[in-house]
Amino acid sequence: MADMNEFRQALRRERMAKGLSQDALGAEVHVSGSQIGNYESGKSIPPDEVAAGFDAFFSTGDQFRRLVRQARGEAVAPWLRPWKENEERATILRTYQPLVVPGLLQTAAYARAVVAAGAHSSVQIEEMTRERLERQAATLDRPDPVTLAAIIGEAVLRDGDPATIKEQLEHLVDIGHRPNVHIRVVPFGSGIHAGHGGPFALATLPDGSSVAYVDDPLEGKVIAAARDLRRLASAWESINARALPCDLSRFLILRVIDEHEERAKMA
């Protein structure tokens, strides 16, 4: 729990720099000295208001609030967190989707179309689309953006309403120019491979551990068992070996965009 250790060390360092006892610091932030001792020993994590008190007293901006949030995240087992939280904390994400664009790369119109394919009301569709876009921003637009490696099947490029899929493919081309986003395509004719088992994602977390997510028609599940993670990592490498490099994948996407444009002219 690297973040917890960083918090403990920072708290003790700032307290000692001011020459304060644990009791004296506790009086400043309205907790007991023994509670300060628990924070410094890692026995407990302070609530947000106490962390804010540390920042105000030590004039450290939002340092302690940030460290506390990170430490609290490390204290929860990855498989007990919603997958969204693991995405937002991941340093590396690898995702494979044979039939649809991965959620983190979907445009609003495409996301809405995917959600609408299920049995949802119009209100639910808009809410779920909004949540998906917020999830994208929290993961890809954060100050330390995740490295995202996405592999999709060629079928993804060709399914959907012509205007919606064309906009979506143009978005893939644009976002694929980001240095932290790598998009690859498994072309038709690649033969039977491990990806035929279905979509999945692998996340590398800040402490170096891994967790995965496997999708199904009802609800996905978070995977943390070492044996299952090894199997998914092996499947990823098998799929990766079949996928086109990023530049050739981009050329294929651009070619399919041209095909959609030609069909639109003929319609």
N, C-alpha and C positions, 0 to 999 in steps of 0.2 A: 504493500500500500504506500507507494512513493509519495502520493499527494498528502496523506496523513502525516508522514514523517516530515515533509516540508512544512506543513502547518505547525507541528509541534516545535520544530527547530526555530521557525520564525517567531513564534510567540515567546519562547524562552529568550531568544536573542534580543528582542525588543524590550522585554521586561528587565533583563540584566543591564541593558544599555542605559536605562533610566534609574538603575539602582533600586528597584522596587522588590519587596517581598511578594510572595503569592497572595498574602492577605491584603497588602496595599493595592495591588492591581485589581483584585477582586472587588474592593471597595469602589474603585473607579468605574467598574462596569456593572456593579450591582449583583455580583455573585460572591459566593464564599471563597476563601483562599483554598480550601480543599478542592473546590470545583476547578479552580485554576490548575491545581496539581493534577487533577484527572485529565484536563485538556493537554497538559504538557507531557503526560505519560502515555497518552493515546487511549486511555480507558473510556473516554467519551468525546463526542464531537459537539461543539457549542451550537445553539440555535442561531438563526440568521441575525436576530437582534443583538446577541452578544458579540458576534463577529463584527457587526456594524459598530458596536461600541469600541472594540479594539481598533478598528480603522480610524474612528474619530479621535480616540485618545492618543494613538501613536502617529497620527497624520500620515497614514499609509494608503490613502486613496481607497481602492476596493480590494486591496491585497488579501486581507483576511477573509472577506466575504467570498472571494473567488476560491481561495484555498479550502475553505470550509465546504463549499458546494462540491468541489472536486473530491475531497476526502469522504464526504457523505456518499457520493456516487461509487467510490471504490469500496465502501463498506457493504454495498448491496451486491449479492452474487449476480453475475451477468444473466444467468438463466431465470432470475426472478424479476428482472427489469423488462418492461415492454421493449420490443425490438427497436422502436423509435429511439429510446434512450441509448441503446448500444450503438446505433448509427451515429447519433450526435456526439458520442464520446470516442468513436473509432479513429484510429490514425490511418488505417488502410481498410477499404471495403472492396471485396470482390463479389460481383453478382452475375448470375447467369439467368437469362430469360429467353426461352426458345420461341415464345409466341406473342409477347407484348413488350413494349418498351419498359425498362425498369422504372419504378415509381419515381426515383430521384431525378430522372431525366425526362419526365413527361411534361408536355405543355399543358396549359389549363384546358384547352379544348379536347386534347387527347385523353387526359385524365378523366374529364367529365364523361367522355364516351365509354371509357373502360368501366367506370363506376356505374354508369347507366345500364350496362349490360346485365347487372344483377337486379334482384328484386328490391329496388329502393324507391322511396317517394322522391318527388322533385326537391323537397327540402333536404332530405338526407343526401341526395346527390350533390347539392351545392355545398353542404357542410363537409362532406367527405372530400370533395375536390379542394376546398379551402384548406383542410387539414393536410392534404398531400402537398400542396404548394408551400405551406408553412414548414413542413418536414424537410423539403428540399432546401429552403433557405437556412434552416438551422444546421444542416449538415454541410452543404456546399458553399455557403456564403459566410460562414463563421470566420473569425480572424485567423484561425489555424485550420484551413479547410482540409478535409479528408482527401487522401489519394484514392480515387475511385476507378477501378478497372471493371468495365462492364462488357460482357459478351452476349450478343443476341443472335438469334437465328435469322437467316435471310427472309423467312416468312414474315417476320416482324415488319420488314420494309414495305410489304406489299398489301397488307390487310388494313381495311378501314376506309372511311369516307375519303374521297380523293383530296379535298381541300384540307381536311384535318390531318391526314397522314403526310401530305406534302409539307405543311407547316411543321409537323413534328420532325420530319427528316431534316429540314433546314435547321431546326434547333439542335439536332444531334451534331450536325456539321459545325455549327457555331460553338457549342459548348465543348466539343471535342478538341478545340484549339487551346483550351485551358491547359496549363502544364500539369495539373493534378487530375485531369480526366482523360481516361484512355478507353476508347470505344472500339470494339472489334466485332466482326461479323463471321459467323460460321456459314459458309455458302452452301447452297443446294449441292447435292452430290458428294457431300463429305462422308457419307456412309453412316452406319450405326455407331454411336459412341455413347459415352457415359452420360451425356446430357439428355438422352431420351428418357431418363428417369424423372425429369421435371426440374423446375426452377429452384434455385437456392442462393443463399448469400453467405459469405464468410467475412467476419469482422475481426481485425486485430485491434486490441484495446491498448490504452496507454501503458499498462504494466507489462505488455508483451503477450498476454494471454489471448486466446481466441474463443469466439463463440459464433454460432451459425444460426441461420433461419431457413426453414424448409416450408415451402408453401403447399397448400392443398385446396381443394374446392370449398372447404368449410372454414377452416381457420389455420393459420400457420402456427408453427411451434419453434421455440428457441432450443437449440441443441448445444450442450456443453460437454457431453461425455467424450473423453479423449478418443475412444475407438471410432465413434461416429464422426468426429472432426477429422480424423485421419482419412476416413473413407471419402468425405466430401472434398478434402484437399486433393486427394488422388483424382477424384472425378474432375475437379477444376483443371488440373494439369492435363488430363486427357482431352477435355474440351478446348483448352488453350492451344493444344498442339494442332487442332483442326481449324482454328480461327485464322482469318487473314490478319496480317499486320495492320496497325492503325492507319497507315497511309493508304493501303489498298482497300481497307474497309471504307475509308472516306470516299475513295473513288467510286466504289460500288454504290454507296448511298447517293452520291451525286448523280450517278447514271440512272438510278431508280427514280430520283426526283425528275429527271428529264423525261423518263417514261410516263410518269404521272401527268406531266405537263402536256405531253403529246396526246394522251388519252382524253384529257380535258378539252383540248382543241377539237378533237374528233367527235366529242359528245354532242 
